[in-house]
Amino acid sequence: MEAQLIQKEEISSLSFKNSMSISQHPNLIHQIEQATILGNAHHSKVSIYFHDDTNLKKVETTIWAAGSKFICLKGGVWIPISRLVEIKM
């Protein structure tokens, strides 16, 4: 399945309400940690692949912070970690 490229500003209008089983990259937590370091130290953008309630999406942006359940992107946009598929540097 091809990921739909979207802008970071569109994420707040997406829905994450439905329960889904997502196949996640086995090193996803490590990818989140590395992407957060890149975002904070170098302001580097990464490609984030994730599922909303309709299909696979891709956004190219900076990760500023990561918690136990969400990642925070530049601009205060949040994505649930349970919906992440992979992060490419």
Backbone torsions as a table, in degrees:
resi	resn	phi	psi	omega
1	MET	NA	132.9	178.5
2	GLU	-82.2	134.6	179.0
3	ALA	-79.6	139.7	176.9
4	GLN	-84.3	118.6	178.6
5	LEU	-75.0	126.4	179.1
6	ILE	-129.3	166.0	175.5
7	GLN	-88.9	149.4	-179.8
8	LYS	-53.3	-37.8	-177.3
9	GLU	-65.7	-18.5	179.8
10	GLU	-80.3	-19.0	-173.5
11	ILE	-61.4	-37.7	-177.8
12	SER	-64.0	-18.0	178.6
13	SER	-93.5	-2.1	-180.0
14	LEU	-83.9	158.2	179.6
15	SER	-107.9	136.6	177.2
16	PHE	-126.8	34.4	-173.0
17	LYS	-87.0	-33.7	-176.9
18	ASN	-72.4	144.6	176.1
19	SER	-77.2	129.8	-178.0
20	MET	-138.4	151.0	171.3
21	SER	-102.1	115.2	-175.4
22	ILE	-109.2	133.4	173.5
23	SER	-83.6	111.6	-175.7
24	GLN	-104.4	150.5	176.4
25	HIS	-58.4	138.1	-177.0
26	PRO	-61.9	-24.1	179.3
27	ASN	-106.9	29.9	-174.9
28	LEU	-58.0	-43.6	-178.6
29	ILE	-61.9	-41.5	176.4
30	HIS	-63.6	-41.2	177.8
31	GLN	-60.5	-42.3	178.6
32	ILE	-62.0	-45.8	-180.0
33	GLU	-60.8	-46.4	-179.5
34	GLN	-65.3	-41.8	-179.9
35	ALA	-65.9	-35.0	177.9
36	THR	-67.1	-41.5	176.6
37	ILE	-62.0	-46.3	178.4
38	LEU	-60.3	-40.1	-178.7
39	GLY	-66.5	-42.0	-177.2
40	ASN	-79.5	-41.8	-175.5
41	ALA	-82.5	-36.6	-172.3
42	HIS	-122.9	-2.6	-176.8
43	HIS	55.7	34.4	-178.2
44	SER	-83.3	139.3	176.4
45	LYS	-85.1	149.4	175.1
46	VAL	-129.0	163.4	175.3
47	SER	-97.4	120.3	-178.3
48	ILE	-109.4	120.4	177.2
49	TYR	-101.7	128.3	-177.3
50	PHE	-152.7	162.5	176.8
51	HIS	-107.6	131.2	164.9
52	ASP	-95.7	-161.5	-178.6
53	ASP	-74.4	-9.1	-176.7
54	THR	-110.8	-45.9	-177.4
55	ASN	-164.2	-176.2	-180.0
56	LEU	-77.0	132.1	-179.8
57	LYS	-122.2	160.3	175.2
58	LYS	-136.9	134.6	175.8
59	VAL	-133.0	140.1	177.6
60	GLU	-109.7	109.3	-173.8
61	THR	-160.0	-173.0	-179.3
62	THR	-105.3	135.1	173.4
63	ILE	-94.3	122.5	-179.1
64	TRP	-93.1	-34.1	-176.4
65	ALA	-155.3	158.1	177.1
66	ALA	-137.4	133.2	175.6
67	GLY	-110.0	-159.5	-179.7
68	SER	-82.1	-21.7	-176.8
69	LYS	-125.0	-16.3	-176.3
70	PHE	-139.1	156.6	165.8
71	ILE	-110.0	148.2	179.9
72	CYS	-112.2	124.9	179.2
73	LEU	-95.2	167.1	175.1
74	LYS	-54.9	134.0	179.9
75	GLY	94.5	6.1	177.2
76	GLY	75.3	26.5	177.6
77	VAL	-93.0	136.2	-176.5
78	TRP	-116.2	142.2	174.1
79	ILE	-129.2	132.1	177.4
80	PRO	-65.3	133.1	177.6
81	ILE	-60.9	-31.4	-179.9
82	SER	-64.4	-15.3	179.4
83	ARG	-102.2	-3.0	179.0
84	LEU	-76.5	141.4	176.5
85	VAL	-103.7	-49.6	-175.4
86	GLU	-165.0	154.3	174.3
87	ILE	-125.6	125.9	179.7
88	LYS	-111.3	129.9	-179.0
89	MET	-85.2	NA	NA
